[in-house]
């Protein structure tokens, strides 16, 4: 009856909320991987 809307999910854990489209990761997974340095070009902002 209605077409199903596609929505972003975290590719790592499947979380449906707070997902960064660019990285296809939720904020929790993004933070973990960023701290480990596994996401190229991402570093902690400090000024």
N, C-alpha and C positions, 0 to 999 in steps of 0.2 A: 504493500500500500504506500508506504513512505520510503524514499531512498535513505539508506543508512549513512549518517555523517561519519566521516573518518576523523578521528582525533588522535593527537599525539600521545604516545606512551613511551616511557623510558625503555630503551633497548636492553638495558642491563638488568633492571629489576621489575619492569612492567608497571611502574607507578603512573597513574593517569594525570596527576596534577603536578604543577610546577616543573614542566618539562621545557628545556631549552631546545628550540627547533634546530638551531645551528649544529648542536652537538648530539641531538636525539638522546639526551640524558636528563634525568630529573636533578633537582638541586642537590639532593643527598649524594647521589653517585658522582655528580660533577665535582662536588667539593672533595670527595675522597680521592678521585683520580687527579684532580688539580694539585692537591697537596703532595701526592706521590710523584708529580711531574710527568704523568703519562699522557697529558693533553698538550700537544705541541703549540707553542705560542701563548700559553696561558700562564701568567704569574701573579702572585699576590700583589695587590695594589697597596702601596704605602707612600705617603707624602708628608 
